[in-house]
Amino acid sequence: MDVKLLEVDYKKIEDYLSGNSKIGYEIFGAIKKDDGYIFRIYAPDADIVYIKGDFSNWQEISMFKNHKYGYFYKFIGAKEGDYYKYVIENNGYKFEKFDPYGNYFDESPEFATKIIDTSFNFSDKNWLKKREKNLDKPLNIYEIHIGSWLRYNSMPNFLDIVDKLISYVKDMGYTHIEIMPITEHPYYPSWGYQVSGFFAPSSRYGSMKDLQKFVDLCHQNDIGVIFDFVVVHFAEDYYALKNFDGQSLYESDYKDLQYSEWGSLNFDYSKGHVRSFMKSAINFWIEKCHFDGIRIDAVSNMIYYDGNKDRGVNHHNIKFLKDLNKDLSKDYPSFMKIAEDSSSYEFVTEKTGKENLGFDYKWDMGWMNDTCKYFEVDSMNRHMYQGKINFSMFYFYNENFLLPLSHDEVVHLKKAMINKMNGFYEDRFKQLKLLNTYQMTHPGKKLNFMGNEFATFDEWNENVSLNWDILKFPIHSAFKNYVKDLNHLYKDNPSFYKDDYKEEGFLWKVVDDNENSVFAYERLANEKRFLVVLNMTNTYKKSYPISYDENLIFVEKINNMWEKYGGYKYKRENIKISKGENLKLELWEYEAVVFEIKENE
């Protein structure tokens, strides 16, 4: 084939090198052409690049180099299913590399790239038409790890679990699934956060088509899918991106900026081709898998050097995030952009109206930390820690916050959620129901990690399945049923989600009762009101007053003390009060109750 026909439109290359391309996967990698493939690889510092594979009996074939733009290319009569590697020569040294744009790799320690077809015939048009960012809609995310949600004797495939997962998520009342990173990663215990192949699903979990089918089936069942993605750093394995062409191509040229706190290598976003590489990777997953949102990991490490505010803002990273989110909003208006950010950086979401990073949501790590610390304190001393609960609403309207109880909270000796609760066995279940009620009725969108919903006692272990057998015990099955009904209460009533980010959607009724450690607040929308009352201690209150000056009826909608949830209380009769008369409640130990408020004509 004429060599000139293998060259790329130079405008596309210039866009890529300047950081403005989102279609790198249409330029580099194995590109189908007639009865073979054009292989292209960006390696400007390489002297020679060879390719070898099934198509050459693993003999090296020299590639052409475009010296102006720094890429190598070759047409080969390869076929789908063939494996290949690149051999790069720099200053007399030769070393093997995978294809950074490869879509399937041998499982580590092998690394050959496999040519696959990434097309798929989706059946989710109806879902995509109605998809939204959900700012005024319910967003209740179930976070899962593919390898350990349901596992028997071997690593599960995407399609091994999809039917059970869909049925479970629908029954439980979650709106979306968030899958922990499924891009190819050499070290399984990294949970996918140290990535080698940014354009390939992990071969541990199946093929690209398996993943596409997984998402398609979720969409056909009205379940959104969010993918957790790493943009900060990459795995340092020798065959991957590290020193890719003999020099620091993807990482910084400066040694003190190269390594992250996790021992991986930081991407250098001052380099245009790195910006295009990552923009192209995210665009690839949206186009090829129809994901509904992205959760970008460790945004604080993008904002500040190594996540350390004292080292200053990384302006190259800030610019990249702004450009990325601007492009995503333009190209995919209904696609959600979520920042896992533990920093105090002020302008993360678009809510501010000021120059911001352009995310739709930010994880409220402050809420998560304060809430967990509060419930770890003995209930009799919680009066000294009231600020852990009421502080969140002082800053809540600064950003579009999402309230997470994620995988990070139940590993590395942090204890399972049930074991974070203070007190004796049964009291822990009461308090975790109390915490769940607080989370689901507090303004902001929600995320819970798998296993939280049935109060597993085990810290999460990526090597084993969730302990589903624990549901044979009534106290755990009752807890799961409470979470299920709480999820549906949230999902079915706009008061709990429609005006999440408007001050008129929330009203404190009891906020500073340090003596009793009781909190009460209303959630409001569409002229409907709900009252949430939380007794945070193990002390009984015979007649607790909450101030009202209206003619009202209070209808109990859910209570963690109901018998069906393992408690001992029957449902309250409707409570009627007249103007000038306080609502007075009998509150049991660790009681969480939600009332619908109706006018008393």
Secondary structure, 3 states (H helix, E strand, C coil): CCHHHHCCCHHHHHHHHHCCCCCHHHCCEEEEECCEEEEEEECCCCCEEEEEEHHHCCCCEECEEECCCCEEEEEECCCCCCEEEEEEEECCEEEEECCCCCCCECCCCCCCEECCCCCCCCCCHHHHHHCCCCCCCCCEEEEECCCCCCCCCCCCCHHHHHHHHHHHHHHHCCCEEEECCCEECCCHHHCCCCCCEEEEECCCCCCHHHHHHHHHHHHHCCCEEEEEECCCEECCCCCCCCCCCCCCCCCCCCHHHHECCCCCEECCCCCHHHHHHHHHHHHHHHHHHCCCEEEECCCHHHHEHHHCHHHCECHHHHHHHHHHHHHHHHHCCCCEEEECCCCCCCCCEHHHCCCCCCECEEECHHHHHHHHHHHHCCHHHHHHHCHHHHCHHHHHHHCCEEEEECHHHHCCCCCCHHHHCCCCHHHHHHHHHHHHHHHHHCCCEEEEECCHHHCCCCCCCCCCCCCHHHHHCHHHHHHHHHHHHHHHHHHHCHHHCCCCCCHHHEEEEEEEECCCCEEEEEEEECCEEEEEEEECCCCCEEEEEECCCCCEEEEEEEECCEHHHCCCECCCCCEEECCCCCEEEEECCCCEEEEEEEECC
